[in-house]
Amino acid sequence: MPAFALFFPIEVAVAATAIVHLANNIFKGGLVGKKADSGWYDRIQECSDVK
């Protein structure tokens, strides 16, 4: 945010920082998500007796 704050008003800088971080997380999720173990959710559901 400090770099954005040099060029934009603080409200815009905070919003821009949030957008950049969101985009980064979506990008990383797309890269890593393909290799993720999707069976972990099923294993958790099998161990859980909550109804």
Contacts in CASP RR format, 6 or more apart in sequence:
PFRMAT RR
TARGET T0000
AUTHOR 0000-0000-0000
METHOD contacts of the structure
MODEL  1
MPAFALFFPIEVAVAATAIVHLANNIFKGGLVGKKADSGWYDRIQECSDV
K
1 13 0 8 1.000
1 14 0 8 1.000
1 17 0 8 1.000
4 12 0 8 1.000
4 13 0 8 1.000
4 16 0 8 1.000
4 17 0 8 1.000
5 13 0 8 1.000
7 13 0 8 1.000
8 16 0 8 1.000
END
